[in-house]
């Protein structure tokens, strides 16, 4: 007979304990709506110049008006300024000689002193 490392009842007890702990993190639909409303409010406060300083969620406007839809062609520059690095990426999107869709990237990272 194969010896099992633990009894069935101990596994059930562990599952019950985990479920008890997780139950405190589960939200009903109304609670989720309230969280969503509060987050939306704080993000809006974080975007406004007048309330940015005291907002709990700091935000920066991106000025992105639309999302890519697949027909974009050209050279695109991506910039990322973090705490210690400045990253620059050039993305070239277009067709190659066989008229296949092609994406090329070149990137460079600079340390910020």
Secondary structure as UniProt FT lines:
FT   HELIX           8..23
FT   TURN            24..25
FT   HELIX           29..47
FT   TURN            49..54
FT   STRAND          74..81
FT   STRAND          85..95
FT   TURN            97..98
FT   STRAND          101..111
//
